[in-house]
Amino acid sequence: MKGRSRPSYAWPTARQERTQGLNVDKPRPEEGVKG
């Protein structure tokens, strides 16, 4: 059970980091174009 719990948390964590990176890159270029 513990072994499965570790990878379970690692999967969503890695996905969240990638999703946040894309979200941060998107607003950056938009603001630059607007400004």
NURO-346486 format. One record per residue: x, y, z of N, C-alpha, C, O, CB in turn; residue in three letters; residue number from 1. Coordinates in Angstrom, 1 decimal. Glycine has a CB too. Layout:
residues N
node nx X; ny Y; nz Z; cax X; cay Y; caz Z; cx X; cy Y; cz Z; ox X; oy Y; oz Z; cbx X; cby Y; cbz Z; code ALA; pos NUM $
...
end
This chain:
residues 35
node nx 0.8; ny -1.2; nz 0.0; cax 0.0; cay 0.0; caz 0.0; cx 0.9; cy 1.3; cz 0.0; ox 0.6; oy 2.2; oz -0.8; cbx -1.0; cby 0.0; cbz 1.2; code MET; pos 1 $
node nx 1.9; ny 1.3; nz 0.9; cax 2.8; cay 2.4; caz 0.9; cx 3.5; cy 2.7; cz -0.4; ox 3.6; oy 3.8; oz -0.9; cbx 3.8; cby 2.3; cbz 2.1; code LYS; pos 2 $
node nx 3.9; ny 1.6; nz -1.0; cax 4.6; cay 1.7; caz -2.3; cx 3.7; cy 2.3; cz -3.4; ox 4.1; oy 3.2; oz -4.2; cbx 5.1; cby 0.3; cbz -2.8; code GLY; pos 3 $
node nx 2.4; ny 1.9; nz -3.3; cax 1.5; cay 2.5; caz -4.3; cx 1.2; cy 4.0; cz -4.0; ox 0.9; oy 4.8; oz -4.9; cbx 0.2; cby 1.7; cbz -4.4; code ARG; pos 4 $
node nx 1.1; ny 4.3; nz -2.7; cax 0.8; cay 5.7; caz -2.3; cx 1.9; cy 6.6; cz -2.8; ox 1.6; oy 7.7; oz -3.3; cbx 0.7; cby 5.8; cbz -0.8; code SER; pos 5 $
node nx 3.1; ny 6.2; nz -2.8; cax 4.2; cay 7.1; caz -3.2; cx 4.1; cy 7.5; cz -4.7; ox 4.1; oy 8.7; oz -5.0; cbx 5.6; cby 6.4; cbz -3.0; code ARG; pos 6 $
node nx 4.0; ny 6.5; nz -5.6; cax 3.8; cay 6.9; caz -7.0; cx 2.5; cy 7.6; cz -7.3; ox 2.5; oy 8.5; oz -8.2; cbx 3.9; cby 5.6; cbz -7.9; code PRO; pos 7 $
node nx 1.5; ny 7.3; nz -6.6; cax 0.2; cay 8.0; caz -6.8; cx 0.4; cy 9.5; cz -6.5; ox -0.1; oy 10.3; oz -7.3; cbx -0.9; cby 7.4; cbz -5.8; code SER; pos 8 $
node nx 1.1; ny 9.9; nz -5.5; cax 1.3; cay 11.3; caz -5.2; cx 2.3; cy 11.9; cz -6.2; ox 2.2; oy 13.1; oz -6.6; cbx 1.8; cby 11.5; cbz -3.8; code TYR; pos 9 $
node nx 3.3; ny 11.1; nz -6.7; cax 4.3; cay 11.6; caz -7.6; cx 3.6; cy 11.9; cz -9.0; ox 4.0; oy 12.9; oz -9.6; cbx 5.4; cby 10.6; cbz -7.8; code ALA; pos 10 $
node nx 2.7; ny 11.1; nz -9.4; cax 2.0; cay 11.3; caz -10.7; cx 1.4; cy 12.7; cz -10.8; ox 1.7; oy 13.5; oz -11.6; cbx 1.0; cby 10.2; cbz -11.0; code TRP; pos 11 $
node nx 0.4; ny 13.0; nz -9.9; cax -0.3; cay 14.3; caz -9.9; cx 0.7; cy 15.4; cz -9.7; ox 0.4; oy 16.5; oz -10.2; cbx -1.4; cby 14.3; cbz -8.8; code PRO; pos 12 $
node nx 1.7; ny 15.2; nz -8.9; cax 2.7; cay 16.3; caz -8.6; cx 3.4; cy 16.7; cz -9.9; ox 3.5; oy 17.9; oz -10.2; cbx 3.7; cby 15.9; cbz -7.5; code THR; pos 13 $
node nx 3.9; ny 15.7; nz -10.6; cax 4.6; cay 16.0; caz -11.9; cx 3.6; cy 16.6; cz -12.9; ox 4.0; oy 17.6; oz -13.6; cbx 5.2; cby 14.7; cbz -12.5; code ALA; pos 14 $
node nx 2.4; ny 16.2; nz -13.0; cax 1.4; cay 16.7; caz -13.9; cx 1.1; cy 18.2; cz -13.5; ox 1.0; oy 19.1; oz -14.4; cbx 0.1; cby 15.9; cbz -13.9; code ARG; pos 15 $
node nx 1.0; ny 18.4; nz -12.2; cax 0.7; cay 19.8; caz -11.8; cx 1.8; cy 20.8; cz -12.2; ox 1.6; oy 21.9; oz -12.6; cbx 0.4; cby 19.9; cbz -10.3; code GLN; pos 16 $
node nx 3.0; ny 20.3; nz -12.0; cax 4.2; cay 21.2; caz -12.3; cx 4.2; cy 21.5; cz -13.8; ox 4.4; oy 22.7; oz -14.2; cbx 5.5; cby 20.5; cbz -11.9; code GLU; pos 17 $
node nx 3.9; ny 20.5; nz -14.6; cax 3.9; cay 20.8; caz -16.1; cx 2.8; cy 21.7; cz -16.5; ox 2.9; oy 22.6; oz -17.3; cbx 3.8; cby 19.5; cbz -16.9; code ARG; pos 18 $
node nx 1.6; ny 21.5; nz -15.8; cax 0.4; cay 22.3; caz -16.2; cx 0.7; cy 23.8; cz -15.7; ox 0.4; oy 24.7; oz -16.5; cbx -0.8; cby 21.8; cbz -15.4; code THR; pos 19 $
node nx 1.3; ny 23.9; nz -14.6; cax 1.6; cay 25.3; caz -14.1; cx 2.6; cy 26.0; cz -15.0; ox 2.4; oy 27.2; oz -15.3; cbx 2.1; cby 25.3; cbz -12.6; code GLN; pos 20 $
node nx 3.6; ny 25.3; nz -15.5; cax 4.6; cay 25.9; caz -16.4; cx 3.9; cy 26.3; cz -17.6; ox 4.2; oy 27.4; oz -18.1; cbx 5.7; cby 24.8; cbz -16.7; code GLY; pos 21 $
node nx 3.0; ny 25.6; nz -18.2; cax 2.3; cay 26.0; caz -19.5; cx 1.4; cy 27.2; cz -19.2; ox 1.4; oy 28.1; oz -20.0; cbx 1.5; cby 24.8; cbz -20.0; code LEU; pos 22 $
node nx 0.7; ny 27.1; nz -18.1; cax -0.2; cay 28.3; caz -17.7; cx 0.6; cy 29.6; cz -17.5; ox 0.2; oy 30.6; oz -17.9; cbx -1.0; cby 28.0; cbz -16.4; code ASN; pos 23 $
node nx 1.8; ny 29.4; nz -17.0; cax 2.6; cay 30.6; caz -16.7; cx 3.2; cy 31.2; cz -18.0; ox 3.3; oy 32.4; oz -18.2; cbx 3.8; cby 30.3; cbz -15.7; code VAL; pos 24 $
node nx 3.5; ny 30.2; nz -18.9; cax 4.1; cay 30.7; caz -20.2; cx 3.0; cy 31.4; cz -21.1; ox 3.3; oy 32.3; oz -21.8; cbx 4.7; cby 29.5; cbz -21.0; code ASP; pos 25 $
node nx 1.8; ny 30.9; nz -21.0; cax 0.7; cay 31.5; caz -21.8; cx 0.4; cy 32.9; cz -21.5; ox 0.4; oy 33.8; oz -22.4; cbx -0.6; cby 30.6; cbz -21.7; code LYS; pos 26 $
node nx 0.2; ny 33.3; nz -20.2; cax -0.1; cay 34.6; caz -19.8; cx 1.1; cy 35.6; cz -20.1; ox 0.9; oy 36.8; oz -20.3; cbx -0.5; cby 34.7; cbz -18.3; code PRO; pos 27 $
node nx 2.3; ny 35.1; nz -20.0; cax 3.5; cay 35.9; caz -20.2; cx 3.5; cy 36.5; cz -21.6; ox 3.6; oy 37.8; oz -21.7; cbx 4.7; cby 35.1; cbz -20.0; code ARG; pos 28 $
node nx 3.4; ny 35.7; nz -22.7; cax 3.4; cay 36.3; caz -24.0; cx 2.1; cy 37.2; cz -24.3; ox 2.2; oy 38.2; oz -25.0; cbx 3.4; cby 35.2; cbz -25.1; code PRO; pos 29 $
node nx 1.0; ny 36.8; nz -23.7; cax -0.2; cay 37.6; caz -23.9; cx 0.0; cy 39.0; cz -23.3; ox -0.4; oy 40.0; oz -24.0; cbx -1.4; cby 36.9; cbz -23.3; code GLU; pos 30 $
node nx 0.5; ny 39.1; nz -22.1; cax 0.7; cay 40.4; caz -21.5; cx 1.7; cy 41.2; cz -22.3; ox 1.5; oy 42.4; oz -22.5; cbx 1.2; cby 40.2; cbz -20.0; code GLU; pos 31 $
node nx 2.8; ny 40.5; nz -22.8; cax 3.8; cay 41.3; caz -23.6; cx 3.2; cy 41.8; cz -24.9; ox 3.5; oy 43.0; oz -25.2; cbx 4.9; cby 40.3; cbz -24.0; code GLY; pos 32 $
node nx 2.3; ny 41.1; nz -25.5; cax 1.6; cay 41.6; caz -26.7; cx 0.7; cy 42.7; cz -26.4; ox 0.6; oy 43.7; oz -27.2; cbx 0.9; cby 40.4; cbz -27.5; code VAL; pos 33 $
node nx -0.1; ny 42.6; nz -25.3; cax -1.0; cay 43.6; caz -25.0; cx -0.3; cy 44.9; cz -24.6; ox -0.6; oy 46.0; oz -25.0; cbx -1.9; cby 43.2; cbz -23.8; code LYS; pos 34 $
node nx 0.8; ny 44.7; nz -23.8; cax 1.5; cay 45.9; caz -23.3; cx 2.2; cy 46.5; cz -24.5; ox 2.9; oy 47.5; oz -24.3; cbx 2.6; cby 45.5; cbz -22.2; code GLY; pos 35 $
end
